[in-house]
Amino acid sequence: MTGKLIFGGYRPSVIGQIIGLHMGYYAPNWNFGVVFETKLAREMGEFFARFDSDRDFLVAAYDDANRLAGAVVLDGIGPGMHLRWFI
């Protein structure tokens, strides 16, 4: 990696990649397994099914090899913003 990141929004497979980054960190460091992974998948599926770019926010950072390096999601439903899936 050259250190240059490419920032963008939704791309096909980004949901699975965000889950993969979370599991790559939380499984070995905190022993989180299938219960955590399925919770992520369920909640992210529900969120992205109702995603509205006028209310919600997603930014994904990709390295120069087009691998997901990190992401931030803000859920705007309800009062204020809710930080979700920051990795």
Legacy VTK file of the C-alpha trace (Angstrom):
# vtk DataFile Version 3.0
C-alpha trace
ASCII
DATASET POLYDATA
POINTS 87 float
0.000 0.000 0.000
1.275 3.441 -0.894
-0.686 5.084 1.900
-3.215 6.637 -0.469
-6.826 5.921 0.397
-9.822 6.198 -1.888
-13.029 7.252 -0.143
-16.487 6.409 -1.366
-19.955 5.350 -0.434
-21.817 2.140 -1.049
-20.297 -0.428 -3.396
-21.527 -3.970 -3.940
-20.043 -6.250 -1.238
-19.148 -3.383 1.151
-21.592 -4.722 3.765
-19.861 -8.104 3.853
-16.449 -6.434 3.879
-17.400 -4.246 6.857
-18.539 -7.371 8.707
-15.243 -9.028 7.742
-13.200 -6.154 9.181
-15.185 -6.307 12.418
-14.733 -10.061 12.724
-11.028 -9.780 11.871
-10.642 -7.528 14.903
-13.244 -8.707 17.416
-12.912 -12.494 16.958
-9.208 -12.791 17.890
-9.096 -9.885 20.358
-12.399 -10.325 22.195
-13.385 -13.899 21.302
-16.560 -12.702 19.553
-17.996 -15.369 17.278
-21.132 -16.379 15.446
-23.559 -14.537 17.743
-21.754 -11.233 17.142
-21.325 -11.849 13.415
-25.000 -12.688 12.878
-26.019 -9.631 14.938
-23.859 -7.442 12.689
-25.304 -9.018 9.555
-28.898 -8.656 10.750
-28.544 -5.052 11.924
-26.568 -3.951 8.882
-29.106 -5.621 6.583
-31.942 -3.772 8.292
-30.052 -0.481 8.132
-29.031 -0.687 4.483
-32.525 -1.803 3.440
-33.801 1.589 4.673
-30.674 3.641 3.908
-31.494 7.198 2.843
-28.559 9.352 1.730
-30.431 12.492 2.807
-30.556 11.202 6.388
-27.870 8.519 6.800
-24.141 8.474 6.049
-21.631 5.878 4.899
-18.031 6.465 3.988
-15.725 3.602 3.116
-11.952 3.862 2.673
-10.223 1.596 0.166
-6.490 1.055 -0.174
-4.654 1.189 -3.495
-5.313 -2.545 -3.981
-9.072 -1.825 -3.698
-9.352 -3.572 -0.302
-11.599 -2.075 2.330
-9.404 -0.354 4.920
-12.154 1.106 7.117
-15.665 2.492 7.252
-17.906 4.806 9.230
-21.696 4.615 9.239
-24.064 7.158 10.777
-27.699 6.209 11.262
-29.910 9.284 11.137
-33.190 7.668 12.116
-34.589 8.947 15.388
-33.318 11.929 17.349
-29.760 12.890 16.379
-27.234 10.638 14.680
-26.135 7.207 15.865
-22.540 6.146 15.137
-22.590 2.572 13.843
-19.960 0.193 12.524
-16.903 2.390 12.887
-13.848 0.343 11.983
LINES 1 88
87 0 1 2 3 4 5 6 7 8 9 10 11 12 13 14 15 16 17 18 19 20 21 22 23 24 25 26 27 28 29 30 31 32 33 34 35 36 37 38 39 40 41 42 43 44 45 46 47 48 49 50 51 52 53 54 55 56 57 58 59 60 61 62 63 64 65 66 67 68 69 70 71 72 73 74 75 76 77 78 79 80 81 82 83 84 85 86
